[in-house]
Amino acid sequence: MPQGCLADGIQPFHVMDILARAQRLEATGRSVIHLEIGEPDFPTPEPVTAAAVRFLAGGQVRYTAAAGLPALRERIAGFYRECYGVRVEPRRIFLTPGASGAFSLALAAALSPGRRVLLADPGYPCYANFVRLYSGEPHAVPVGPEQDFHLNAELCRAHCGGQMPVAISASPSNPTGTVMNPAVLRGLVEWFASERGILISDEIYHGLEYGQRSVSALEFGDSAFVVNSFSKYFGMTGWRLGWLIVPEAYVDAVERVAQNIFISAPTLSQHAALAAFSSESFAELERRRRAFEARRDFLWEALVRLGFGVPVQPSGAFYIYADCSAFSGDSGEFAAALLEQTGVAVTPGKDFGLQAPQRYLRFAYTADIPILREAVERIRDFVVG
Ligand SMILES: Cc1ncc(COP(=O)(O)O)c(C=O)c1O
C-alpha cells in the first residue's frame, strides 16, 4: 500500500466488520438478527419502482444536467414549500449521489485547507472522514444528554478557536435518534450567519420523527447548507440519490464541482424519485413512520427494562444509543460476543466518536416487532447469563 496519501487518514467503518461477521455466521446456517445497519428494511415504495420501470422501458438513460433534472429540482422546491413553509429557488437545489455526494459538494465548495470543522461526538462517523478528504480538520465537540446529544451555538462558540466557524449538525441524530429543539437550531443558524461561518445541516432523517416534527435550518434563513436524501424517509438507500441546498453565493462553485466529480446523479433514480412525492407514496411512507414509532416504543422500553441506559428518549431516525456499562466495560467486546453467542448484530460505540465509546451500543430498529422481540429475548439470555 502506498503511504502518505489522503486515504491514510480515513478510519474504517467498524459496522462493516460486524456485518461481515454476521454474514459469515449466516453462511454457516445460524439465525442472525440484523440491528447493526442503518437502512430501512422496507422495500422501495411501489410508485417509485413503477416509475423507474416506465422510464427504463424508454431506453434513454443518459446524463442529466450536473445539478439534476429540472422537474425534480422543482418538485423538491415544492416539498419545502408544502412541508416547511419556505421558498427555495430550484437553482439552489442540487441532486447528488446520496447525502454522501452532497457532503462532497458542500465541503469541496466551502472548505479551505486546514479549516476546523466542528462535529458532535457522538455522531455519524463519515463526517470526519469527508472533512479530512477535503483537507479540513475535524474537531470533535463532546455532547451528552444535557444537550440532547446536539451541537448548539454556545458549544460552537467555545470550540471554534477564534476562527470562522464551520460545523456539520444533524437532527434527528445518528446514532442517538434525538431531535434538536427548534430554538437550538435557530440559535445555531443565526449565530453562524452573524459570524459569516458555514453551517451544514444534515436533515437526512427528517420525516422519521415520533413526536414533534423536525424543523429545517431553512426555516431560519438562507445561509446554511442543507443536506437531505431519498435514502432514509423515502426508503431508497440503493438508489443513491440525495440533494443539497446551497446558499445563493455558492451556486456556481457547487455546479462546477458537481460537473467534475460525478457529472450527474443517477438518471434512473432521478426519474423514479419524481414519483416519491405522489400522495400514494406519502401514504405508504406515513404507514412506515408509524411502524418505526411502534418499534421504537417496544425496543426502548425493553432495553431500559433489561438495564441498558438510554438517558434521552430517542424521538427520530431508527436508532437507540444505549449505555451497556451495566453489563460490560467494553461495548466492542460485548457486541462481538453478543453476535457470536446469540446471533444479534448491533454496532459498538467506537464507530461514533471518542466520547466513552466503550460504554455504548447502537441498536437500529430496522426489523419488525416479532423479530425485535426475539432479539430482546436473546439479549436477555445473554446478559442474565
Ligand atoms: C447522518 C447520516 N448522514 C448521511 C448519510 C449518508 O446517506 P446516503 O445513503 O444518502 O448517502 C447517512 C447514512 O447512514 C447518515 O446516517
The ligand as a MOL file (V3000), in Angstrom:
LIG
                    3D

  0  0  0     0  0            999 V3000
M  V30 BEGIN CTAB
M  V30 COUNTS 16 16 0 0 0
M  V30 BEGIN ATOM
M  V30 1 C -26.4740 11.0610 9.4120 0
M  V30 2 C -26.2370 10.4940 8.0340 0
M  V30 3 N -25.9150 11.3660 7.0500 0
M  V30 4 C -25.6600 10.9000 5.7980 0
M  V30 5 C -25.7340 9.5470 5.4960 0
M  V30 6 C -25.4360 9.1010 4.0860 0
M  V30 7 O -26.6180 8.6980 3.4460 0
M  V30 8 P -26.7840 8.4230 1.8960 0
M  V30 9 O -27.2300 6.9970 1.7730 0
M  V30 10 O -27.8830 9.3500 1.4370 0
M  V30 11 O -25.5140 8.7060 1.2110 0
M  V30 12 C -26.0790 8.6290 6.4940 0
M  V30 13 C -26.1430 7.1800 6.2170 0
M  V30 14 O -26.3160 6.3400 7.0750 0
M  V30 15 C -26.3400 9.1270 7.8080 0
M  V30 16 O -26.6810 8.3120 8.8180 0
M  V30 END ATOM
M  V30 BEGIN BOND
M  V30 1 1 1 2
M  V30 2 1 2 3
M  V30 3 2 2 15
M  V30 4 2 3 4
M  V30 5 1 4 5
M  V30 6 1 5 6
M  V30 7 2 5 12
M  V30 8 1 6 7
M  V30 9 1 7 8
M  V30 10 2 8 9
M  V30 11 1 8 10
M  V30 12 1 8 11
M  V30 13 1 12 13
M  V30 14 1 12 15
M  V30 15 2 13 14
M  V30 16 1 15 16
M  V30 END BOND
M  V30 END CTAB
M  END
